Amino acid sequence: MDRISELSFDFRSRVVVEKKAPKPGIQRLGVFSLEDNVKLTHYSPNESSWDVSSAKGGYLVISESFYPGWRAYLDGRQIPIEIANHVFKCLEIPAGSHRLELRFEPWSFKVGAMISLVSWGVCLVLLLIPQPGPKK
C-alpha cells in the first residue's frame, strides 16, 4: 500500500500484484502497453470477453473490483486472477493472440441453485402423493 500511495507512482505503467511468490523461472512482467491490443468484445454484469494480443506478454489490469467468485479463462483454460493495486482484477497474459473470458461463478450461487432444485423436487413429490380422503 505504501508503494501506490506515493505521488510518483505511475498507474499506467506499473502495477502492484498481491501474489504469494513468483513462479520459478518467470521474469518480472510489465503491464500491457499502448503497443499491445486489448479489445472488449462482450460485456454484461456477470461476464465479459476480450481479444488480447501482445508481443511480450505481461499483466493485464482490468479496472473492475476483484471479488471472489470471478473466474478467468484464457483460450478456454482457467487461469488465476490476481489482485492488483489492492482492488483490481489482474491477469498474467503470455505473448501472442488470445481470447480471454471473465465469468462470475460464485460457489454460493451453485449451492443456492442446488437447494432450490431440491426444494422444488420435494414440493413436486408432495403434490403428487395422493392425499387421504375424509374418514368415514
C-alpha positions in Angstrom: 0.0 0.0 0.0 2.9 2.3 0.7 4.1 2.0 -2.9 0.9 3.0 -4.6 0.3 5.8 -2.1 3.4 7.6 -3.3 2.7 10.6 -5.5 5.2 9.4 -8.1 3.6 6.0 -8.7 2.5 5.7 -12.3 -0.7 3.6 -12.5 -0.5 3.4 -16.3 2.9 1.6 -16.5 3.2 -0.1 -13.1 1.2 -2.5 -11.0 1.5 -4.0 -7.5 0.2 -7.6 -7.6 -0.7 -9.3 -4.4 0.9 -12.7 -5.1 2.3 -15.3 -2.7 5.5 -15.9 -4.6 6.7 -15.6 -8.2 6.8 -18.7 -10.2 10.3 -20.1 -10.6 11.9 -19.1 -13.9 9.4 -16.4 -14.6 10.9 -13.0 -15.1 9.2 -9.8 -13.9 6.5 -8.9 -16.3 5.4 -5.4 -17.3 1.9 -4.0 -17.6 0.3 -4.1 -21.1 1.4 -1.0 -23.1 -0.1 1.0 -25.9 1.6 -1.2 -28.5 -0.5 -4.2 -27.1 -4.0 -4.7 -28.3 -6.9 -5.3 -25.9 -10.4 -5.3 -27.2 -13.6 -5.8 -25.2 -15.9 -7.9 -27.4 -18.8 -8.6 -25.0 -19.8 -7.2 -21.6 -22.6 -8.0 -19.1 -22.5 -7.7 -15.3 -21.7 -11.4 -14.9 -19.3 -12.0 -17.8 -17.1 -10.3 -20.4 -15.0 -11.4 -23.4 -11.8 -9.8 -24.6 -9.5 -10.3 -27.6 -5.9 -9.8 -26.3 -2.6 -9.7 -28.3 0.8 -8.8 -27.1 4.3 -9.2 -28.4 5.9 -9.7 -24.9 3.0 -10.7 -22.6 2.6 -9.1 -19.2 -0.1 -8.2 -16.7 -3.5 -7.1 -17.9 -5.1 -5.0 -15.2 -8.9 -4.6 -15.5 -10.3 -1.7 -13.6 -13.2 -3.6 -12.0 -13.1 -4.6 -8.4 -11.9 -8.1 -7.6 -14.4 -10.2 -5.8 -14.1 -14.0 -5.0 -16.2 -15.9 -7.5 -14.8 -14.4 -10.6 -13.1 -17.0 -13.0 -10.8 -16.2 -15.9 -10.4 -18.4 -19.0 -7.6 -17.8 -21.5 -8.3 -19.7 -24.7 -10.7 -22.0 -22.8 -8.3 -22.9 -20.0 -8.9 -21.4 -16.5 -6.1 -19.1 -15.3 -5.8 -17.4 -11.9 -7.0 -13.9 -11.2 -4.6 -11.9 -9.1 -5.4 -8.7 -7.1 -3.7 -5.5 -8.5 -3.2 -2.3 -6.6 -5.3 -3.8 -3.7 -8.6 -3.7 -5.6 -8.5 -4.5 -9.3 -8.5 -7.8 -11.3 -5.1 -8.7 -12.8 -4.3 -11.4 -15.2 -0.9 -12.7 -16.4 -1.2 -13.0 -20.2 1.6 -14.7 -22.2 2.8 -13.3 -25.6 0.6 -13.9 -28.6 -3.1 -13.5 -29.5 -5.6 -14.9 -27.1 -9.3 -15.0 -26.2 -10.0 -14.0 -22.6 -13.3 -14.6 -20.8 -14.2 -13.5 -17.3 -17.2 -15.1 -15.7 -18.8 -14.6 -12.3 -19.3 -18.1 -11.0 -19.6 -17.9 -7.2 -19.9 -21.2 -5.2 -22.7 -19.6 -3.2 -24.9 -19.4 -6.4 -24.3 -23.0 -7.2 -25.2 -24.1 -3.6 -28.3 -21.9 -3.7 -29.4 -23.3 -7.0 -29.0 -26.9 -5.7 -31.0 -26.1 -2.6 -33.8 -24.5 -4.7 -33.8 -27.5 -7.1 -34.1 -30.0 -4.2 -36.8 -27.9 -2.6 -38.8 -27.8 -5.8 -38.4 -31.5 -6.2 -39.7 -32.1 -2.6 -42.7 -29.9 -3.3 -43.5 -31.7 -6.5 -43.3 -35.1 -4.8 -45.6 -33.9 -2.0 -48.1 -32.6 -4.6 -48.2 -35.9 -6.5 -48.7 -38.1 -3.4 -52.4 -38.9 -3.1 -54.0 -37.3 -0.1 -56.2 -39.5 2.1 -59.9 -38.6 1.9 -62.0 -37.9 5.0 -62.6 -40.8 7.4 -66.0 -42.5 7.3 
